[in-house]
Amino acid sequence: MSRIALVTGGTRGIGRAISLALNAAGYTVAANYARDEAAAARLREEAGIATYAWSVADYDECAAGVARVEAELGPVEILVNNAGITRDMAFHKMTQEAWREVIDTNLSGVFNMTRPVWPGMRERGFGRVITISSVNAQKGQFGQANYAAAKAGDLGITRALAEEGAGRGITVNAICPGYVETEMVRAMPAERLQQVKAQIPVGRLGLPEEIARTVLFLAADEAGFITGSTFSINGGQYTS
């Protein structure tokens, strides 16, 4: 039986590419989504991937969603924390609501999803937790104090959980994409998009499939010696 992989935000953008790549590699994939039923329907029809709707910002919904996936498909052995939102604005204009929404989804969502699958991974002696962070967690970005803080927090929980999971066969790693060709990025004003491209040494946006390849690498059984690491995929925009 193939391993079960659960991808949050798994029906659009980077998440869709991850879901498709895992599916093509032989994993049984469950793709979570929040609201876009049309995108979920396309993924089901095109690839036969099971889709499940719940908000990663709500712990009870996450626990119930994981329980449903495991009842229908089997124990979740690979978790990809990809779901994320933006509420960009300069800090002096940032509302408490804009702060809370991003933190609840992009940071607390990682706890909400990882906590329900963690005990099972410990008991079985195998697990892969892969969290999609951001280049802006590493370098910061004007107008993204909420987003950068949440995504930087994702790197902290990754390192801490790597310590806890290491003796139980669980690896925990993070990926920090740069600007990737998704609907969200393509929706940026043309002038701003050109400014972004000018900051990328390779001269182009990344592709969702390039992020998905790294997820496949980290999800593999053979990747058991890689944990607590952050993989930067940003075309040279930020190096450390």
Secondary structure, 3 states (H helix, E strand, C coil): CCCEEEECCCCCHHHHHHHHHHHHCCCEEEEEECCCHHHHHHHHHHHCCEEEECCCCCHHHHHHHHHHHHHHCCCEEEEEECCCCCCCCCHHHCCHHHHHHHHHHHHHHHHHHHHHHHHHHHHHCCEEEEEECCHHHHHCCCCCHHHHHHHHHHHHHHHHHHHHHHHHCEEEEEEEECCECCHHHHCCCHHHHHHHHHCCCCCCCECHHHHHHHHHHHHCHHHCCCCCCEEEECCCCCCC
